[in-house]
Amino acid sequence: MGNVLPARIVSALSIALYGMFIAVIIPPARKNRILAGLIVVSMAASLLFAKLPLLSSISSGTRIIILTIIIAGIAAVLFPIKEENHAA
């Protein structure tokens, strides 16, 4: 669609995408300090991956996948979600 739409609309939609992402992560982060900390750690790790010479040569999509797996894995080990037992 990017080739069909005018450049101004494509630019506006790319900014809207960031706005939607923020709208998705901010409300739960306000209620949960662990989640807020993980978001900050994720942003810092993303910046680090973008600035380090060896890691910055990796494509941005691959960096996002690597960071997602690493941070989600660490968070799952350190902060597991307790399941509720429902008697049937």
Backbone torsions as a table, in degrees:
resi	resn	phi	psi	omega
1	MET	NA	-23.7	-177.5
2	GLY	-60.2	-28.8	179.2
3	ASN	-81.8	-21.1	-177.9
4	VAL	-86.6	-39.4	-176.6
5	LEU	-79.9	153.0	175.1
6	PRO	-64.5	154.3	-176.0
7	ALA	-59.6	-35.9	-179.4
8	ARG	-64.2	-39.4	-179.8
9	ILE	-71.1	-40.6	177.6
10	VAL	-61.1	-42.0	177.9
11	SER	-63.2	-44.0	179.2
12	ALA	-63.7	-40.1	179.7
13	LEU	-67.9	-34.0	178.4
14	SER	-67.7	-35.7	175.8
15	ILE	-70.3	-38.2	178.1
16	ALA	-62.0	-33.5	178.2
17	LEU	-62.1	-43.4	176.6
18	TYR	-64.4	-39.4	177.9
19	GLY	-61.8	-41.6	178.4
20	MET	-66.1	-39.0	178.6
21	PHE	-62.4	-44.4	178.3
22	ILE	-63.4	-39.9	179.0
23	ALA	-64.0	-27.1	179.1
24	VAL	-80.3	-37.6	-173.3
25	ILE	-92.3	-25.4	-175.1
26	ILE	-68.7	-49.2	-178.2
27	PRO	-57.9	-46.4	177.5
28	PRO	-67.4	-31.4	-179.3
29	ALA	-69.2	-29.8	177.5
30	ARG	-67.7	-30.3	-177.6
31	LYS	-88.6	-19.7	-172.5
32	ASN	-132.2	111.5	-178.4
33	ARG	-66.1	-33.1	178.8
34	ILE	-64.2	-44.5	178.5
35	LEU	-63.6	-41.4	177.8
36	ALA	-61.8	-42.1	177.3
37	GLY	-63.5	-40.1	178.8
38	LEU	-65.4	-35.6	177.5
39	ILE	-65.3	-43.0	178.6
40	VAL	-64.6	-43.5	178.1
41	VAL	-61.7	-40.9	179.4
42	SER	-62.7	-42.2	179.2
43	MET	-65.8	-41.8	179.5
44	ALA	-65.6	-41.9	179.2
45	ALA	-65.4	-37.8	178.0
46	SER	-64.3	-42.7	176.8
47	LEU	-62.9	-42.7	179.1
48	LEU	-62.3	-44.0	178.6
49	PHE	-63.7	-33.0	-179.4
50	ALA	-76.3	-25.6	-174.2
51	LYS	-98.2	-28.0	-179.6
52	LEU	-69.0	133.2	-173.9
53	PRO	-56.2	-46.4	-177.0
54	LEU	-68.3	-41.3	-176.1
55	LEU	-81.6	-24.3	-178.4
56	SER	-71.7	-16.4	178.5
57	SER	-77.7	-14.3	177.3
58	ILE	-75.3	143.3	179.9
59	SER	-62.0	152.4	-175.5
60	SER	-63.1	-37.1	178.1
61	GLY	-63.3	-42.0	178.4
62	THR	-67.2	-38.9	177.1
63	ARG	-61.1	-42.0	180.0
64	ILE	-63.1	-42.5	179.3
65	ILE	-64.1	-45.8	179.5
66	ILE	-60.2	-48.6	-179.2
67	LEU	-64.1	-38.8	179.3
68	THR	-61.9	-46.2	-179.2
69	ILE	-65.4	-45.3	-177.5
70	ILE	-65.7	-51.4	-175.4
71	ILE	-68.9	-40.6	178.2
72	ALA	-65.3	-39.2	178.2
73	GLY	-64.2	-45.7	179.0
74	ILE	-64.0	-43.1	179.4
75	ALA	-63.8	-38.6	179.7
76	ALA	-65.9	-35.3	179.2
77	VAL	-75.5	-43.9	-175.9
78	LEU	-78.4	-33.8	-174.8
79	PHE	-130.6	67.9	-178.6
80	PRO	-67.9	149.0	176.9
81	ILE	-86.3	125.9	-179.3
82	LYS	-78.2	129.9	-179.8
83	GLU	-87.8	142.5	176.3
84	GLU	-89.2	137.0	178.0
85	ASN	-92.6	123.3	177.9
86	HIS	-110.4	121.1	178.0
87	ALA	-77.3	128.6	-178.1
88	ALA	-94.4	NA	NA
